[in-house]
Amino acid sequence: MSAPASARPATDEQDVPAEGRQAFELAARACYLQIGVPFPERVVWVPSPLVGAFAAPIAACRATGHRNGRVLDSVHRAVDGTAGETIGRAVRDAVQAAAHGVAGDPVHGAAATAQHAEIAATADPAPRGTPTGTRATVIEAVDAVVRSAVDAAVGGVRQDTIRGAIRLLWRACLPGHLAAPAAWWWWPFRDFVLLCPPPDELRREQVGEGDLARRRLHCPDGPAVSWVDGFGLYFGTAPTSPGPSSTTP
């Protein structure tokens, strides 16, 4: 099963092979079935975890009846200003694909529609996969960098429904499924699912020799980890940081 026609991918379909999309959707459907929640009609692939972290909470607000255009525009401008216009456009596309035409439900807030906690509590963690090695390093670094981006965009004194939802729900995601490696992150909500593929590029170097040899994330002239929209992570040789840091278009 591919993404329904009503939910166009926010990233180019060629970046995620059809068999990979289908495998992960089947795995995600099984998780929804286990918690007794209907699988959403809208399945949206986003180009990077940074886009998903912003788009999922905003789409959840839209899907639960938030219609204040001035607040929404203000939040999108904040994302543009801190994460870059390329990321901002991808966030808008993902929100439009996930929430356009969904009947608003003002009774339930955005947080009530997130399904990650229920799935994490009831599903067997083994098939979902426990990140290890390079993947665990990347996920930990992404969490730190996305947290900084969220704080920069919506962490100020200004308060509103969407900013509050982003601060609360940017981590409303789960690691990917071992049987479906096409997605490294997914944001399960009542009205939609957002999925993010693994990095477009991982660059590593060998450290040590013989039995002591190991490979670490490293690139001397750019991000060691990057996604198709330009979001990336430097490791070890970033211009301004000895640890992982981000780059956005």
C-alpha positions as CSV (number, residue, x, y, z in Angstrom):
1,M,0.0,0.0,0.0
2,S,1.4,3.3,-1.0
3,A,0.5,6.7,0.5
4,P,-3.2,7.5,-0.2
5,A,-3.8,9.9,-3.1
6,S,-5.1,12.5,-0.6
7,A,-1.7,12.7,1.1
8,R,1.0,13.7,-1.3
9,P,4.6,13.2,0.0
10,A,6.3,16.4,1.2
11,T,9.5,14.9,-0.2
12,D,10.2,13.6,-3.7
13,E,8.9,10.0,-4.0
14,Q,12.0,8.9,-5.7
15,D,14.0,9.6,-2.5
16,V,12.0,6.8,-0.8
17,P,11.6,3.6,-2.9
18,A,8.0,2.4,-3.2
19,E,8.8,-0.9,-1.6
20,G,10.3,0.9,1.4
21,R,7.2,3.1,1.8
22,Q,4.9,0.2,1.6
23,A,6.9,-1.9,4.1
24,F,6.9,0.9,6.7
25,E,3.2,1.7,6.2
26,L,2.4,-2.0,6.9
27,A,4.5,-1.8,10.0
28,A,2.9,1.4,11.1
29,R,-0.6,-0.1,10.5
30,A,0.3,-3.0,12.7
31,C,1.2,-0.6,15.5
32,Y,-2.2,1.3,15.2
33,L,-4.0,-2.1,15.1
34,Q,-2.3,-3.1,18.4
35,I,-3.6,0.0,20.2
36,G,-7.1,-0.2,18.7
37,V,-6.9,3.0,16.7
38,P,-7.9,3.3,13.0
39,F,-4.9,3.9,10.8
40,P,-5.1,7.4,9.3
41,E,-5.8,8.0,5.6
42,R,-3.1,10.6,5.4
43,V,0.5,9.3,5.2
44,V,3.1,12.0,4.5
45,W,6.9,11.6,4.0
46,V,9.0,14.5,5.1
47,P,12.5,15.2,3.9
48,S,14.3,15.5,7.2
49,P,13.7,15.1,11.0
50,L,13.8,18.9,11.5
51,V,10.8,19.3,9.1
52,G,8.9,16.5,10.9
53,A,9.5,18.0,14.3
54,F,7.9,21.3,13.3
55,A,5.3,20.0,10.9
56,A,3.7,17.3,13.1
57,P,2.6,19.6,15.9
58,I,1.5,22.3,13.6
59,A,-0.6,19.8,11.5
60,A,-2.1,18.4,14.7
61,C,-3.2,21.9,15.7
62,R,-4.7,22.4,12.2
63,A,-6.4,19.0,12.4
64,T,-8.0,19.8,15.8
65,G,-9.6,23.1,14.6
66,H,-6.9,25.8,15.0
67,R,-7.8,28.4,12.4
68,N,-6.0,31.6,13.6
69,G,-4.2,32.6,10.4
70,R,-2.1,35.3,12.1
71,V,-0.7,33.0,14.7
72,L,0.0,30.3,12.1
73,D,1.8,32.8,9.8
74,S,3.8,34.1,12.8
75,V,4.9,30.6,13.6
76,H,5.9,29.8,10.0
77,R,7.9,33.1,9.8
78,A,9.7,32.1,13.0
79,V,10.6,28.7,11.5
80,D,11.8,30.5,8.3
81,G,13.9,32.8,10.4
82,T,15.6,30.2,12.5
83,A,15.7,27.0,10.4
84,G,15.8,28.6,6.9
85,E,13.3,29.1,4.2
86,T,14.0,25.7,2.5
87,I,13.0,24.0,5.8
88,G,10.1,26.4,6.2
89,R,8.7,25.6,2.8
90,A,9.0,21.9,3.5
91,V,7.2,22.4,6.8
92,R,4.3,24.2,5.1
93,D,4.1,21.5,2.4
94,A,3.9,18.7,5.0
95,V,1.3,20.5,7.1
96,Q,-0.8,21.1,4.0
97,A,-0.6,17.4,3.0
98,A,-1.3,16.2,6.6
99,A,-4.1,18.5,7.7
100,H,-5.8,20.0,4.6
101,G,-9.5,19.1,4.5
102,V,-9.4,17.3,7.9
103,A,-12.6,18.1,9.9
104,G,-11.6,20.2,12.9
105,D,-12.2,18.7,16.3
106,P,-12.1,21.5,18.8
107,V,-13.0,19.2,21.7
108,H,-9.6,17.5,21.7
109,G,-6.3,19.5,21.7
110,A,-3.4,18.5,19.5
111,A,-1.7,16.6,22.3
112,A,-4.7,14.3,22.7
113,T,-4.3,13.2,19.1
114,A,-0.7,12.0,19.4
115,Q,-0.3,8.2,19.5
116,H,3.4,7.8,20.2
117,A,3.0,7.1,23.9
118,E,0.3,4.6,23.4
119,I,2.2,2.7,20.8
120,A,5.4,2.8,22.8
121,A,3.6,1.5,25.9
122,T,1.9,-1.4,24.2
123,A,4.0,-2.5,21.2
124,D,6.9,-4.9,21.5
125,P,10.0,-2.6,21.3
126,A,12.1,-5.3,19.6
127,P,10.4,-5.1,16.1
128,R,10.4,-1.3,16.3
129,G,14.1,-1.5,16.8
130,T,16.4,-0.1,19.4
131,P,18.9,2.2,17.7
132,T,22.5,1.1,18.1
133,G,25.9,2.2,16.7
134,T,25.9,4.9,14.1
135,R,22.1,5.1,14.0
136,A,22.0,5.7,17.8
137,T,24.6,8.4,17.5
138,V,22.8,10.1,14.7
139,I,19.4,10.0,16.5
140,E,20.9,11.4,19.7
141,A,22.6,14.2,17.8
142,V,19.4,15.0,15.8
143,D,17.5,15.2,19.1
144,A,19.9,17.8,20.5
145,V,20.0,19.9,17.3
146,V,16.2,19.8,16.8
147,R,15.7,20.8,20.4
148,S,17.9,23.8,19.8
149,A,16.0,24.7,16.6
150,V,12.7,24.4,18.4
151,D,13.9,26.6,21.3
152,A,15.2,29.2,18.8
153,A,11.9,29.3,16.9
154,V,9.2,29.0,19.5
155,G,11.0,29.1,22.9
156,G,10.6,32.7,23.7
157,V,8.2,34.5,26.0
158,R,5.4,34.6,23.4
159,Q,2.7,32.1,24.1
160,D,0.0,30.6,21.8
161,T,-1.5,27.3,21.0
162,I,0.7,26.4,18.1
163,R,4.0,27.4,19.8
164,G,2.9,25.4,22.9
165,A,2.1,22.4,20.8
166,I,5.5,22.5,19.1
167,R,7.3,22.7,22.4
168,L,5.3,19.8,23.7
169,L,5.1,17.5,20.7
170,W,8.2,17.9,18.6
171,R,9.4,14.6,20.1
172,A,6.1,12.9,19.6
173,C,7.9,10.4,17.4
174,L,9.2,6.8,17.5
175,P,12.2,5.1,16.0
176,G,11.8,3.2,12.8
177,H,10.9,-0.5,12.4
178,L,13.6,-3.1,11.9
179,A,11.5,-4.7,9.2
180,A,11.1,-1.4,7.3
181,P,14.3,0.5,7.3
182,A,13.0,3.2,4.9
183,A,12.0,5.3,7.8
184,W,14.2,6.3,10.8
185,W,11.5,8.4,12.5
186,W,7.7,8.6,12.4
187,W,5.2,10.8,14.1
188,P,1.9,8.9,14.7
189,F,-1.2,11.0,15.2
190,R,-4.9,10.2,15.1
191,D,-5.5,12.1,11.8
192,F,-2.1,11.5,10.0
193,V,1.3,9.9,10.1
194,L,4.5,11.7,9.2
195,L,7.5,9.6,8.2
196,C,11.1,10.6,7.7
197,P,13.7,8.5,5.7
198,P,17.2,7.9,6.9
199,P,19.9,10.4,6.0
200,D,20.7,10.9,2.3
201,E,24.4,10.7,3.1
202,L,26.5,9.3,6.0
203,R,30.2,9.9,5.8
204,R,32.6,8.1,8.1
205,E,36.3,7.6,8.6
206,Q,38.3,4.7,10.0
207,V,40.1,5.3,13.3
208,G,42.8,2.9,14.5
209,E,44.1,-0.2,12.8
210,G,43.7,-4.0,13.0
211,D,41.5,-5.3,15.8
212,L,41.2,-1.8,17.2
213,A,39.9,-0.2,14.0
214,R,36.5,1.4,14.2
215,R,34.5,3.8,12.0
216,R,33.2,7.2,13.2
217,L,31.1,9.9,11.7
218,H,33.4,12.5,10.2
219,C,33.7,14.7,7.1
220,P,36.5,17.2,6.8
221,D,34.7,19.7,4.5
222,G,31.0,19.5,5.3
223,P,28.3,17.7,7.3
224,A,29.0,14.1,8.0
225,V,25.2,13.4,8.0
226,S,22.8,15.1,5.7
227,W,19.2,14.9,4.3
228,V,17.9,15.8,0.9
229,D,16.6,19.2,2.1
230,G,20.1,20.4,3.2
231,F,19.6,19.7,7.0
232,G,22.8,18.1,8.2
233,L,25.1,17.4,11.2
234,Y,28.7,18.0,11.6
235,F,30.8,15.7,13.7
236,G,34.2,16.5,15.2
237,T,35.3,19.1,12.7
238,A,32.4,21.6,12.7
239,P,33.6,25.2,12.1
240,T,32.2,26.4,15.5
241,S,31.8,23.2,17.6
242,P,33.9,20.2,18.6
243,G,30.7,18.0,18.7
244,P,27.8,17.5,16.5
245,S,26.2,20.7,15.2
246,S,23.7,21.4,12.4
247,T,23.6,23.1,9.1
248,T,20.4,24.3,7.4
249,P,20.0,25.7,3.9
